[in-house]
Structures are given as C-alpha cells and as structure tokens.
Amino acid sequence: MSRSAHPAGPRHADVLPEGHYSAPPADLNVLDQKVWAQTVGRNDDGVVTVGGVDVKTLAEEYGTPAYVLDEADFRARARAWRTAFGADADVFYAGKAFLSRAVVRWLDEEGLNLDVCSGGELATALSAGMPAERIAFHGNNKSTEEIHRAVEAGVGRIVLDSFQEIVRVAHIAQSLGKRQRVQIRITVGVEAHTHEFIATAHEDQKFGIPLAGGQAAEAVRRALQLDGLEVIGIHSHIGSQIFDMSGFEVAAHRVVGLLKDIRDEHGVELPEIDLGGGLGIAYTSADDPREPHEIAKALTEIVGRECEAARLRTPRISVEPGRAIVGPTAFTLYEVGTVKPLEGLRTYVSVDGGMSDNIRTALYDAEYSVALVSRASDAEPMLARVVGKHCESGDIVVKDAFLPADLAPGDLLAVPATGAYCRSMASNYNHVLRPPVVAVKDGEARVIVRRETEEDLLRLDVG
C-alpha cells in the first residue's frame, strides 16, 4: 500500500492494511503517567484533574481549546535538570519551546538560565526580570537591531552563526564600548535520528559553521582577533526529540578535537562547550526518554573522556533543554464537535481547535496520545482520528488513537505533551483565535497567556 506524501497534507487519505494497528489498551480510562504531567489523574467521578482542578471546571471557566500547564510539574522538571548538572555546569532553558513572562519568572526562581533567539523572546525575558547575564542569544540571522539590543542589555553570551555575524557583533560591541562574550556555533556532521526538519548538525542546513574544510577553525581564528569579542566556547546542537546518546558522543569527540586544534594553534583553551538540547520526551507510550540525571551523567562522562584523551582541561558544559522541561507539563483541552464514523476505516472526531494550535502533526508527522477526560467510559474502543476545524485536509491533531465508542459531541478530550512548540508555533489560520495558557497549581488555576479576542485580531488589520 502506498504511504507516500499527499499534496493535501501528511497522511491524508492513506489506506493501511488490516492489522497495521496495535491492539487497543485494556482500559481506555487509564492515563499513562509517562505522557501526562505529574499531578494529572482521574477523580472518583472519572473526570481528569490537574493540580487539584478538574477539566470540566477549567473548560467552563476558560473555554476550549486551552493549553493547561501544570506549574508544579514545570518547576519540578526545571529543578531536576538544575540538580542533575550541578554547580559546575549551566542549564539554559530553550525559550523557543514555550515562553511567557510567568515562565521566565519560574526559571529565574528555579535557578535556570534562558536561551532566546529573537528580539521578541529577548524582550519577554527582560520584561519579566531575567538577569541579562543569564541570557544567551541564538539565531542564524540576527538583525542589527536585535544584536544592538542584546549587547546593550548585557546578555551573557551571543552564539555566532556565520562569518558575517562575527564581524557584525564585534562592530556593534565596539561601537557601544563593550566586549561581548560569544560562542561559535558549529555543525559537526552528525545527523541525529529525528525528522529531517529538526536535525541540525549535518552540513546541508542553515545553522552554524561547518567543521568540515576548516571553516569552523577559521571562524574561531577571526573571532579571536577582534577586540569587540571575547570567545568563551564552542556550541553544537545536533537535533531535536533525540533518545540515543551516541550522536552526542560523536559530536563531543569532534568539538573537543576543534578545541585541541585551537589550543595548539592559538595557545588558548576555550573554557566552555555547549552541547545544545534536543532531548526527547514521551508523546506516546512507545517513547522512552532518559531522566535528567542519566543524561547529565552520560554527557559529563563523554566530554571528560574526550578531553582527557586530548589532554585538555575539561570545559564548563552547557545544555539547553526546552521541550524536555515544558513539553510534558501541559495538555491541550478540546471539546468534541462532530463524530463521523467511516465504515471499515475509522471514526473522525472533530474538535474545536486543530492545526492552528498544534501544527506539529501536519509539519513533522508527529504522533500524540489522546484521552476522553470529562468522564470515564466502559464502551468498546474504536479506532479514531482526531482532527481540527480548519479548511485543510491535513488538519490532523492525532492521526490514530483508540477512543471509547460512545464518544459524543460535548465530551472533552485532552492531548498530552503539548507544552512545547504548540502555543509558540500557533497561528491564526482561518482567523481562528489562539487559545489561552492556563497554569494550575495547588487547586488554583490562572491565565498566564490570555485567549486572543476578535478585537486583537482586528486591531492589526489597519486596512
């Protein structure tokens, strides 16, 4: 059977052979804690609760769709990463996963640093009080205005992504009478086992300066000669949603090799190495992510071993978990609008959101879990595809899942592990309004990013 891409979107109108799907779970009411936030469970009435608040109350008060974020879970994961790496390393939360002023304050309170990659993310961080020296600025095409603001604010590091940017940042820093701390982002030729669009360390892509052909070494040489720059280290990021540590081992070997060449040629041992992020989370029960302490131990041992072999002092390690912190802490709450059985195929379940609040299924062919959360059900399982309300055949939220056969309009569904890259990549496709982010903790819920209104939408339309 053909499973090639369809012009209307990923997995559109595909026909799969009988028996392709695994057996349904024994009990559809059981929530796999691997994919749900820590405080999520069902109460005695079968209604799902988070942080002591049930989803029916959340839907009634805040409407649907809505991103529901477990604040206690977020803080616990942030602390786990901070503790795992200890005082001799730095943990930079990757703001691109999800950023708001409340999140910035949580990060500050939990002792994490923050990595931003746009002027808007920088503005959010500064407005929420994150100390500038704990901010790293990323991006493959930072504007002059963004660089000027970052240098002027005193960000702790700027990650240089091209030869042009080396000169650009040096010039701006000198014009402001400053010496800017920088890292050089290199691509080490390691292709992570992930989707093509989120694998970022092979040479044929837009990020970083290739190690091959001596380009990275030349970039370091130029940066070391410029008075406006203080080169503090090398940055490497090999991809996203990675479970296998072997890619990091190869990347570290090549980065340390570059550090050795820099020492031998310039007499300088750079004090830092940033291994990026990209550590995976569980979107479904089949995913098996590592715990922060396991990752910290593995990365520390890899770098230490490579530096010992190269006779280098072990540099200070930085990592950038974003998805691994915020991803599991949130779910998206939807209301069912239409249930459409297609005999011999599956049942299409339409909800009141879709690709405007979660583009990842259409963009990356991402897989998610889903559960009926407004009640328990003893009905037989049915094979379902959860889809959105948009005028797009590729508007799929969950491609294939088992839901109770008595599912009906008005029921509430929740899709877990949507804390990362859902609200931050949300759009106004079909002029649909972006959902709110509701944080829940200790029996109380509050909006940290409000729902868009039609007034918001029309305010930008000056025609």
C-alpha positions in Angstrom: 0.0 0.0 0.0 1.2 3.5 -0.8 2.2 5.6 2.1 3.8 8.5 0.2 3.2 12.1 1.0 -0.1 13.5 -0.3 -0.3 17.1 -1.6 -3.1 17.9 0.8 -1.0 17.1 3.8 0.8 14.3 5.7 -1.1 11.0 6.0 -4.1 12.3 4.1 -6.5 9.6 2.8 -3.9 6.9 3.4 -5.1 3.3 3.3 -3.3 0.9 5.6 -3.5 -2.9 5.6 -5.7 -4.7 8.1 -3.8 -5.5 11.3 -1.5 -2.5 10.9 -2.6 -1.0 14.3 -1.6 -2.4 17.6 -4.2 -3.7 19.9 -6.2 -1.1 21.9 -5.3 -0.7 25.6 -7.1 -2.9 28.1 -8.7 0.1 29.8 -9.2 3.4 28.0 -9.6 5.2 31.3 -6.1 4.6 32.4 -3.7 7.5 31.9 -0.1 6.6 31.2 1.9 8.7 33.5 4.8 8.6 31.1 3.0 11.1 28.8 1.0 13.1 31.3 2.1 15.8 33.8 2.8 14.7 37.3 -0.4 15.9 39.0 -2.8 14.6 36.4 -5.2 11.8 37.4 -8.9 10.9 37.5 -11.2 11.7 40.4 -13.9 9.4 41.8 -16.3 10.6 39.1 -13.9 9.6 36.3 -13.1 13.3 35.5 -9.5 14.1 34.9 -7.9 16.6 37.2 -4.6 18.5 37.1 -3.1 20.3 40.1 -6.3 19.6 42.0 -8.7 21.2 39.5 -10.9 19.1 37.2 -11.1 19.7 33.5 -14.8 20.3 33.4 -14.3 23.3 35.7 -11.4 24.5 33.5 -13.4 24.2 30.4 -16.3 26.1 31.9 -14.2 28.9 33.3 -11.6 29.3 30.5 -13.3 27.8 27.4 -11.8 25.4 24.9 -9.4 24.8 23.3 -7.0 25.7 26.0 -3.4 24.8 26.9 -3.4 23.6 30.5 0.0 23.8 32.2 1.0 22.0 35.4 3.1 24.6 37.2 4.4 22.2 39.9 5.5 19.8 37.2 7.3 22.5 35.3 9.2 23.6 38.4 10.0 20.0 39.3 11.5 19.3 35.9 13.5 22.6 35.9 14.9 21.6 39.4 15.7 18.1 38.2 17.8 19.5 35.3 19.5 22.0 37.5 20.3 19.4 40.2 21.4 16.8 37.6 24.1 19.1 36.2 25.1 20.8 39.4 27.1 23.9 40.0 29.8 23.1 37.5 27.5 23.3 34.5 24.9 25.6 33.1 21.3 24.8 32.1 19.7 27.2 29.6 16.0 26.7 29.1 15.3 27.0 25.3 12.6 29.7 25.2 11.5 28.7 21.7 9.7 25.7 23.2 7.3 28.0 25.1 7.9 31.4 26.6 5.9 33.7 28.7 6.7 36.2 31.5 5.4 33.7 34.1 7.7 31.0 32.7 10.6 33.4 32.8 9.9 34.1 36.5 9.7 30.4 37.2 13.0 29.8 35.5 14.7 32.6 37.4 13.3 31.3 40.7 14.5 27.8 40.0 18.0 28.9 39.0 18.0 28.2 35.3 19.4 30.4 32.6 17.5 31.2 29.4 18.3 31.0 25.7 16.4 33.2 23.3 16.5 33.5 19.5 14.6 36.7 18.6 14.1 40.2 19.7 10.6 39.3 20.9 11.9 36.5 23.1 14.6 38.8 24.5 12.0 41.5 25.2 9.9 38.9 27.1 12.8 37.8 29.1 14.0 41.2 30.1 10.4 42.5 30.9 10.0 39.6 33.3 13.2 40.4 35.1 15.6 37.6 33.9 19.1 39.0 34.6 20.7 39.7 31.2 23.9 38.0 32.1 21.9 34.7 32.4 20.6 35.0 28.8 22.1 33.5 25.7 21.1 34.9 22.3 20.8 32.4 19.4 19.7 32.7 15.8 21.0 32.2 12.2 20.1 35.7 11.0 20.0 38.1 13.9 19.2 41.7 12.8 21.4 44.6 13.6 18.7 45.9 15.9 18.5 42.6 17.8 22.2 42.4 18.2 22.4 46.0 19.4 19.7 45.5 22.0 21.3 42.2 23.2 24.8 43.8 23.6 23.4 46.9 25.2 21.4 44.9 27.7 24.5 42.9 28.6 23.4 39.3 27.6 25.8 36.7 28.9 26.6 35.3 25.5 25.7 35.6 21.9 26.0 32.5 19.8 27.6 33.4 16.5 26.2 31.6 13.5 28.1 32.9 10.4 31.2 34.7 9.3 29.2 37.9 8.7 27.8 37.7 12.2 31.3 37.6 13.7 32.1 40.9 12.2 28.6 42.4 12.8 28.6 41.6 16.6 32.2 42.7 17.0 31.4 46.1 15.3 28.3 46.7 17.4 30.0 45.8 20.6 32.9 48.1 19.9 30.5 51.0 19.0 28.9 50.5 22.4 32.3 50.4 24.2 31.8 46.7 25.2 33.5 43.4 24.8 30.8 40.8 24.1 31.1 37.2 25.3 30.4 34.8 22.4 30.3 31.2 21.4 30.8 29.9 17.8 28.1 27.6 16.7 29.5 24.8 14.5 27.9 21.9 12.6 29.8 18.7 13.3 28.4 16.5 10.6 26.3 14.4 12.9 22.8 13.7 11.7 20.5 12.9 14.7 17.9 10.2 14.4 15.0 12.6 14.0 12.8 14.3 11.4 14.7 16.0 8.6 13.4 19.4 9.5 14.7 19.2 13.1 18.0 17.5 12.5 20.5 20.4 12.8 24.1 19.2 12.8 24.6 17.8 9.2 26.3 20.3 6.9 23.4 20.8 4.4 21.3 23.2 6.5 21.1 26.8 7.6 22.5 26.6 11.2 26.1 27.0 12.2 29.5 27.0 10.6 30.7 23.6 9.2 33.6 21.9 10.9 34.5 20.3 7.6 37.0 22.1 5.4 38.5 24.1 8.3 35.6 26.6 8.2 34.9 26.4 12.0 38.6 26.8 12.8 38.8 29.8 10.6 35.7 31.3 12.3 37.4 30.9 15.7 40.6 32.4 14.4 38.8 35.5 13.1 36.8 35.9 16.3 39.8 35.7 18.5 41.4 38.6 16.6 38.5 41.1 17.1 38.7 43.4 20.1 34.9 43.5 20.5 34.6 39.8 21.1 35.5 37.5 24.0 35.3 34.0 22.6 34.3 31.7 25.5 33.5 28.5 23.8 32.0 26.3 21.0 28.3 25.5 20.5 27.0 22.3 18.9 23.3 21.3 18.5 22.6 18.0 16.7 18.8 18.0 16.5 15.6 17.6 18.5 13.5 14.8 20.0 16.6 12.6 20.4 16.7 9.5 22.6 20.0 8.0 21.5 23.2 9.4 23.2 25.5 8.1 20.5 25.1 11.2 18.4 26.2 13.4 21.3 29.3 11.2 21.7 30.4 11.7 18.1 29.6 15.4 18.4 31.6 15.8 21.6 34.6 14.0 20.0 34.6 16.4 17.1 34.1 19.5 19.2 36.9 18.6 21.6 39.1 17.9 18.5 38.4 21.5 17.5 39.2 22.8 21.0 42.5 20.9 20.8 43.4 22.5 17.4 42.6 25.9 18.8 44.9 25.4 21.8 47.7 24.1 19.6 47.4 26.9 17.0 46.5 29.9 19.2 47.6 28.8 22.7 44.1 29.3 24.0 41.9 26.7 25.9 38.3 27.9 25.5 36.5 27.4 28.8 33.1 26.4 27.7 31.3 23.8 25.5 27.6 24.0 24.8 26.1 20.7 23.6 22.7 22.2 22.9 19.4 20.4 23.7 17.1 18.2 21.7 16.5 15.6 24.3 13.3 13.7 23.6 10.1 13.4 25.6 7.3 10.8 25.6 4.4 11.8 23.3 3.1 8.2 23.3 3.6 5.1 25.5 6.1 3.8 22.9 8.6 6.6 23.7 11.2 6.0 26.3 13.1 9.2 27.3 16.0 9.3 29.7 15.9 11.1 33.0 17.9 14.3 33.5 20.4 12.6 35.9 21.1 9.9 33.3 21.6 12.5 30.6 23.9 14.6 32.8 26.0 11.6 33.8 26.3 10.5 30.2 27.2 13.9 28.8 29.7 14.7 31.6 31.4 11.4 31.1 31.6 11.8 27.3 33.2 15.2 27.5 35.5 14.3 30.3 36.7 11.2 28.4 37.3 13.1 25.2 39.2 15.9 27.0 41.4 13.5 28.9 42.3 11.8 25.6 43.1 15.2 24.0 45.0 16.4 27.2 42.7 19.4 27.6 41.2 20.8 30.8 37.5 19.8 30.9 35.5 22.9 29.9 32.3 24.0 31.6 29.4 22.2 30.0 26.1 23.9 29.0 22.9 22.3 27.8 19.6 23.7 26.5 16.6 21.6 27.4 13.4 23.3 26.4 11.0 20.6 25.2 12.3 18.2 27.9 11.2 20.7 30.6 7.9 22.2 29.3 6.7 19.6 26.9 5.3 17.0 29.4 3.9 19.7 31.7 0.9 20.7 29.5 -2.0 19.2 27.7 -4.4 20.8 25.2 -8.1 20.6 26.2 -10.7 20.3 23.4 -14.4 19.9 23.1 -15.8 17.3 20.7 -18.0 18.9 18.0 -18.6 16.1 15.4 -18.2 12.3 15.5 -18.2 10.9 11.9 -17.8 7.1 11.6 -16.4 5.9 8.2 -17.4 2.2 8.0 -14.4 -0.1 7.5 -11.9 2.7 8.1 -12.0 4.8 11.3 -14.1 7.4 13.1 -13.2 11.0 12.5 -13.6 13.1 15.7 -13.6 16.8 15.1 -12.6 19.1 17.9 -12.8 22.9 18.3 -9.1 23.5 17.6 -6.6 21.9 15.3 -3.5 22.9 13.3 -3.8 26.5 14.4 -2.9 25.4 18.0 -0.8 22.3 17.1 0.9 22.4 13.7 3.4 19.6 14.6 1.3 16.7 13.3 1.0 18.4 9.9 4.5 19.7 9.9 6.5 16.9 11.3 4.1 13.9 11.1 4.3 14.0 14.9 2.5 11.4 17.0 0.4 12.2 20.0 -1.8 10.5 22.6 -5.4 11.5 23.4 -7.9 10.6 26.1 -11.6 11.3 27.0 -11.2 13.4 30.1 -14.7 14.7 31.0 -15.9 11.2 32.2 -14.9 7.6 32.4 -16.3 5.1 29.8 -16.8 1.4 29.7 -17.6 1.4 26.0 -15.7 -0.6 23.5 -12.7 1.0 21.9 -13.0 2.5 18.4 -10.2 3.5 16.1 -10.3 7.2 15.7 -8.5 10.1 14.1 -8.8 13.4 16.0 -9.0 16.3 13.5 -9.4 20.1 13.7 -12.0 22.6 12.4 -9.8 24.1 9.7 -10.4 24.1 6.0 -7.4 21.8 5.4 -7.3 18.0 4.8 -4.0 17.9 6.7 -5.6 19.4 9.8 -4.9 16.4 12.0 -4.2 16.5 15.7 -3.9 12.8 16.5 -3.5 10.5 13.5 -4.6 7.3 15.0 -5.9 6.5 18.5 -8.4 4.4 20.3 -11.3 6.2 22.0 -14.5 5.0 23.6 -17.2 4.1 21.0 -19.8 6.1 23.0 -17.8 9.4 22.4 -20.3 12.2 21.7 -20.4 15.9 20.9 -19.8 17.9 24.1 -17.3 15.5 25.5 -13.9 16.8 26.4 -10.7 15.4 25.0 -7.1 16.1 26.1 -3.9 15.7 24.1 -0.9 15.4 26.5 2.7 16.6 26.0 1.7 19.8 24.2 3.7 22.2 26.3 6.5 22.6 23.7 6.2 24.1 20.2 2.4 24.2 20.2 1.5 27.6 21.6 4.8 29.0 20.4 4.1 27.8 16.8 0.3 28.6 16.9 -1.3 30.6 14.1 -4.4 32.5 13.2 -5.1 30.2 10.2 -8.8 30.7 9.1 -8.7 33.7 11.5 -9.1 31.3 14.4 -8.1 32.8 17.7 -5.2 31.4 19.6 -6.0 29.6 22.9 -5.0 30.7 26.4 -2.4 29.1 28.5 -3.8 28.3 31.9 -1.4 27.4 34.7 -2.7 25.2 37.5 -1.1 24.6 40.9 -2.4 23.5 44.3 -6.0 23.7 43.5 -5.9 27.1 41.8 -5.9 28.0 38.1 -4.8 31.3 36.5 -4.3 32.5 33.0 -0.7 33.3 32.1 -1.3 34.0 28.4 -4.9 35.1 27.7 -7.1 33.9 24.9 -7.0 36.1 21.8 -10.1 38.1 21.0 -11.6 39.3 17.8 -10.5 42.8 18.9 -6.9 41.6 19.0 -7.3 40.2 15.5 -8.9 43.2 14.0 -6.6 45.7 15.8 -3.7 44.6 13.5 -5.8 44.9 10.3 -5.4 48.6 9.5 -7.0 48.4 6.1 
